[in-house]
Amino acid sequence: MHEAKNTPRALVRIGYDGRVHKHFRGHNAAGRFANEVRVLKVLEERGCDYVPRVLEAHEDQLYLITTNCGQRVEHVSDAKLKELFGTLENEFGVRHDDPYTRNVTYRHSDGRFCIIDFELATILDPPPAKPAS
């Protein structure tokens, strides 16, 4: 596995199969783990296709395995960040609460910017249903 991030809050590795392995640690690790799992499941239910999908969640180990949303980016314009995180909130009812470049990846397969790291996110009321065409 390739180490992607190693901080006091999390150890993140990318497996040879491309899956993301995240071990939560440090202050409120159990709460952050539970929140990230809950938020990612809500986003999947609401049809958001530019965030990771939960593949396995091991609460007893504070260990999460998700799909990979591409490579981390080094720079994203402020306007693009505002658009990405605004769409997440307005269309999918989730406020990220850590809207910085470090939480954005780029998925080459479809040319899409994606959002990662939902341990601090807030689930809002569901967005209103879109009228049928």
N, C-alpha and C positions, 0 to 999 in steps of 0.2 A: 504494500500500500504506500501511497505517496502522501506525506503530511502536507495538508493545505493550510492549517491554522493551528497554533498552539499558544493559547492564552490562559490566564488564570480561570476564565469562565468556561472554556471549551477546548477540547482536542478534536480536530476535524481531519479526517483522512479520506482520500479518494481511493477506492479499491481498484484493482486491476480490471474489474468488470464495469467500472465507471460509477458504481453506486457510492453515495456519500455516507460515511460513518461518523457520527457525532457523539462524543462522550461529554456530558454536562458535568461541570464541577464548580467548586467555589460557592460564593454567596447565593443562597436561594436556588441551588441547582435543581432541586425537585420541582419547585414552582415554575422555573423557566422551561424545564423539560415538558411538564404537563401543558403549559401554555402553548409551546410551539406545536406539539402534537395536535391539540384542540384546534388551533388556528389553521394549520395545514389541512385538517379534515374538513373544516367549514369551507375553506377556499375550494377544495375539490368538489364538495357538494354544490357550491355556487358556480361551478364551471370555469374557474380561473385556470388557464392553461400555461401560465408563465411563472409558476412557483413549483417547488419540489413536491413530489407525491410521497406520502409515508408508505414505506415498504414493510418496515418492522419497527416496533416501539417496545423496548424492554424497560419498563418502569423500575424494576428492582435493581437495574444496573445504570439507570439514567443514560441509556444508550439508544440512539435513534439511527435508523438507516433510511435514506431517502433516494429518490432519483436524482440524477445530476442535471442541473440547469445550465451547463456550459462553463466557460472559463471566466474567472474574475476579470473585471475591466479595471484599467488604471485611471481612466478619466471619462467622465460623462458630464455634459454641460448641465448647468443649473436648471435650464429650461426642460431638459430631458428628464432629470430627476423629479422635478415638480410634476411633469406629465405622468411618469411611471407610478409614483406613489399616490398622486391624485386619482388616477384611474382605479388603482387598487381600492382606495377608500370610496370613491363615488359609485363605481360599478359593482364592487364586490363586498362592500361593507366591512372592510378591515383597515384600520389605521396602523401603519407599521411601527411608528414610534421610535425608529432609528433610521431615518431616510437619508442614508449617505451612500456614496459610491462603493464603500466596502461591502455593501449588501446588494450589489447589482452584478449580474453575470451576463455574458453574451452567448447565446446558443447559435452556433454556426449552421446547424441543420436547417433552420428556418429564418435565420437572420433576425432573431428576436432578443431584445433585452429582457432579462428575467430578474426576479427579486428573491432573495434568500434571507435566512436568519430571522425567524419570526418569534423568538423567545420573549420579546418585549411588546409584541403587537397587541392591539385591542380589537376585539370583535364588536362591531357596531350593529345597529339594527340592520336587517337585510335591506338591500336597496329595493326601491319600488320595482314591481314587475314591468317589463317592457311591453308595450301594447303589441298585439298580434298584427302582422302585416296583412 
